């Protein structure tokens, strides 16, 4: 996950006065977190496949 984009979203969330925009920023941030979690899970699975020798 790109830290600069995350920092930008967090800054905007902290300073945003418009409720509708704030909701969208929060939704975007949650999507980014979910994507990062899925990527991390995938990388963990991939690592375990190579660690246990399932792939030669």
Secondary structure, DSSP 8 states (H G I E B T S, - for coil): --HHHHHHHHHHHHH---HHHHHHHHHHHHHHHHHHHHHHHHHHHHHHHHHTTS--
